[in-house]
Amino acid sequence: MRSTSDRIRHAVSFEILALFLVTPLGAWVFSLPLTDIGVVSVGSATIAMLWNYVYNIGFDRAMQRIAGSTYKSVPIRVMHAVLFEAGLLLVLAPFIAWYLGVGLWHAVVMDVSFSLFYLVYAFVFNWSYDRLFPLPEWQQPAR
């Protein structure tokens, strides 16, 4: 399993790169000021970073218990990303509605749009991260 420092490096690098991509894209797509989307993006990233840390520990512990390893196949990676985004949606939609002064439905649509971006982004980022920083246990044949 990953160490605490590795998990922190993962979460921080994930969110910083995402902010550089999603903030200008969100301002353009939703025709909102860059500052408004910037605040929503930074607030959402902070919440997401905390969720990322907690979620990944729980997911890895569950995998370790169920499969005896934290190695993630493509189907497991898809499930990992979908469950992460679903949990985050429950928290972020009310925050977006409150900050932007929009209805909850509008906020859900915005959040789902961001979630679709992050769904793909999370899959690519996590796969790349695991290739850059593989765990020793993944070198052993699967049991």
Secondary structure, DSSP 8 states (H G I E B T S, - for coil): ---HHHHHHHHHHHHHHHHHHHHHHHHHHHT--HHHHHHHHHHHHHHHHHHHHHHHHHHHHHHHHHHSS----HHHHHHHHHHHHHHHHHHHHHHHHHHHT--HHHHHHHHHHHHHHHHHHHHHHHHHHHHHS--GGGGS---
